[in-house]
Amino acid sequence: MALALYAPGLGYYANHAPKFGRMPGSGSDFVTAPEMSPLFGQALAAQVADAMDQTRCDDIWEFGAGSGALAGQLLRALGAKVRRYTIVDVSGTLRARQQTALAAFAPRVEWVSELPPALQGVVVGNEVLDAMPVKLLVRREGVWHERGVMLDAGGLPQWDDRPTDLRPPVDIPGAHDYLTEIHPQAEAFIRTVADRLERGAAFFIDYGFAESEYYHPQRHMGTLMCHRAHQADTNPLSGIGLKDITAHVNFTGLAVAAQEAGLGTLGYTSQARFLMNCGLVPMLAEASLAERVAAQRLIAEHEMGELFKVIAFHRGGFWDAPGFREGDRTHTL
């Protein structure tokens, strides 16, 4: 997964093919919330502004900024409140696109390829955790295997399952065959953020579940998916480097990693509830019909509203963050 997504010049996020856009005709493969509606960033800005005030920070750090749409929305909404906006992105091609999109904010925006030893600020990541490489575990006839990739005699990739001591974080009841993922890289990323964050907060928006739902006995085919031309498939061994590969996020694993590294959990809820808590409903009332239709996808239960979640961590004292005042689900993690 790491090679298919990030190999220099060849990986999906390292080549020049378009990725983000509303329609397949644009050459894009999928659409994220900021491209869907600018109201996403405007609503998120309300929570970011609150976090900046509570933590006395005027810097924002965004991981995996994609097309740069979210950065632009936050910078417009927050104005002079933001002293510096730093984007951490490993994709040189996406960085060039971001620089073009954010040219108007150039004096305050900078790019880095890795975190500094210490930082203070509000961290934001939209659909960045799902693209972090996972390990596949498969139980066959009661025996757990790690699923890897090998080349057959013709040099083509194929699955290779080998017995392993690795296990999901919870027992999976039953004896049926079962395929799932574990997320060591995403959890290590959270620990790194926790290690570097001296003061501030971090907000991550992505699709996924709490652990009890993620490893439900009936979820026996895992969550690994590929996206190309706005169509989904489950075969990452075809079209390597030409399509996105993702897995849903285990939010419990992230919360545990953050807690063990010294961060507190500020809140956890659905994207729909979070955006409504942040003022999306009055924004919709003032929007045009076309804008309302697009933004409805952000909160509709059968679209992004329920599948996508928001989790937040804080360094320092806990406060009553507005994005989680109604419908907080931290107790389910």
Secondary structure in CASP SS format (residue, H / E / C, confidence):
PFRMAT SS
TARGET T0000
AUTHOR 0000-0000-0000
METHOD secondary structure of the structure
MODEL  1
M C 1.00
A H 1.00
L H 1.00
A H 1.00
L H 1.00
Y H 1.00
A C 1.00
P C 1.00
G C 1.00
L C 1.00
G C 1.00
Y H 1.00
Y H 1.00
A H 1.00
N C 1.00
H C 1.00
A C 1.00
P C 1.00
K C 1.00
F E 1.00
G C 1.00
R C 1.00
M C 1.00
P H 1.00
G H 1.00
S H 1.00
G C 1.00
S C 1.00
D C 1.00
F E 1.00
V C 1.00
T C 1.00
A H 1.00
P H 1.00
E H 1.00
M H 1.00
S C 1.00
P C 1.00
L H 1.00
F H 1.00
G H 1.00
Q H 1.00
A H 1.00
L H 1.00
A H 1.00
A H 1.00
Q H 1.00
V H 1.00
A H 1.00
D H 1.00
A H 1.00
M H 1.00
D H 1.00
Q H 1.00
T H 1.00
R C 1.00
C C 1.00
D C 1.00
D E 1.00
I E 1.00
W E 1.00
E E 1.00
F E 1.00
G C 1.00
A C 1.00
G C 1.00
S C 1.00
G C 1.00
A H 1.00
L H 1.00
A H 1.00
G H 1.00
Q H 1.00
L H 1.00
L H 1.00
R H 1.00
A H 1.00
L H 1.00
G H 1.00
A H 1.00
K H 1.00
V C 1.00
R C 1.00
R E 1.00
Y E 1.00
T E 1.00
I E 1.00
V E 1.00
D C 1.00
V C 1.00
S C 1.00
G H 1.00
T H 1.00
L H 1.00
R H 1.00
A H 1.00
R H 1.00
Q H 1.00
Q H 1.00
T H 1.00
A H 1.00
L C 1.00
A H 1.00
A H 1.00
F H 1.00
A H 1.00
P H 1.00
R H 1.00
V E 1.00
E E 1.00
W E 1.00
V E 1.00
S C 1.00
E C 1.00
L C 1.00
P C 1.00
P C 1.00
A C 1.00
L E 1.00
Q E 1.00
G E 1.00
V E 1.00
V E 1.00
V E 1.00
G E 1.00
N E 1.00
E C 1.00
V C 1.00
L H 1.00
D H 1.00
A H 1.00
M C 1.00
P C 1.00
V C 1.00
K E 1.00
L E 1.00
L E 1.00
V E 1.00
R E 1.00
R E 1.00
E C 1.00
G C 1.00
V E 1.00
W E 1.00
H E 1.00
E E 1.00
R E 1.00
G E 1.00
V E 1.00
M E 1.00
L E 1.00
D C 1.00
A C 1.00
G C 1.00
G C 1.00
L C 1.00
P E 1.00
Q E 1.00
W E 1.00
D E 1.00
D E 1.00
R E 1.00
P E 1.00
T C 1.00
D C 1.00
L C 1.00
R C 1.00
P C 1.00
P C 1.00
V C 1.00
D C 1.00
I C 1.00
P C 1.00
G C 1.00
A C 1.00
H C 1.00
D C 1.00
Y E 1.00
L E 1.00
T E 1.00
E E 1.00
I E 1.00
H C 1.00
P H 1.00
Q H 1.00
A H 1.00
E H 1.00
A H 1.00
F H 1.00
I H 1.00
R H 1.00
T H 1.00
V H 1.00
A H 1.00
D H 1.00
R H 1.00
L E 1.00
E E 1.00
R E 1.00
G E 1.00
A E 1.00
A E 1.00
F E 1.00
F E 1.00
I E 1.00
D E 1.00
Y E 1.00
G E 1.00
F E 1.00
A C 1.00
E H 1.00
S H 1.00
E H 1.00
Y H 1.00
Y C 1.00
H C 1.00
P C 1.00
Q C 1.00
R C 1.00
H C 1.00
M E 1.00
G C 1.00
T C 1.00
L C 1.00
M E 1.00
C E 1.00
H E 1.00
R E 1.00
A C 1.00
H C 1.00
Q E 1.00
A E 1.00
D E 1.00
T C 1.00
N C 1.00
P C 1.00
L C 1.00
S C 1.00
G C 1.00
I C 1.00
G C 1.00
L C 1.00
K C 1.00
D E 1.00
I E 1.00
T E 1.00
A C 1.00
H C 1.00
V E 1.00
N E 1.00
F H 1.00
T H 1.00
G H 1.00
L H 1.00
A H 1.00
V H 1.00
A H 1.00
A H 1.00
Q H 1.00
E H 1.00
A C 1.00
G C 1.00
L C 1.00
G E 1.00
T E 1.00
L E 1.00
G E 1.00
Y E 1.00
T E 1.00
S E 1.00
Q H 1.00
A H 1.00
R H 1.00
F H 1.00
L H 1.00
M H 1.00
N H 1.00
C C 1.00
G C 1.00
L H 1.00
V H 1.00
P H 1.00
M H 1.00
L H 1.00
A H 1.00
E H 1.00
A C 1.00
S C 1.00
L H 1.00
A H 1.00
E H 1.00
R H 1.00
V H 1.00
A H 1.00
A H 1.00
Q H 1.00
R H 1.00
L H 1.00
I H 1.00
A C 1.00
E H 1.00
H H 1.00
E H 1.00
M H 1.00
G H 1.00
E C 1.00
L C 1.00
F E 1.00
K E 1.00
V E 1.00
I E 1.00
A E 1.00
F E 1.00
H E 1.00
R E 1.00
G C 1.00
G C 1.00
F C 1.00
W C 1.00
D C 1.00
A C 1.00
P H 1.00
G H 1.00
F H 1.00
R C 1.00
E C 1.00
G C 1.00
D C 1.00
R C 1.00
T H 1.00
H H 1.00
T H 1.00
L C 1.00
END
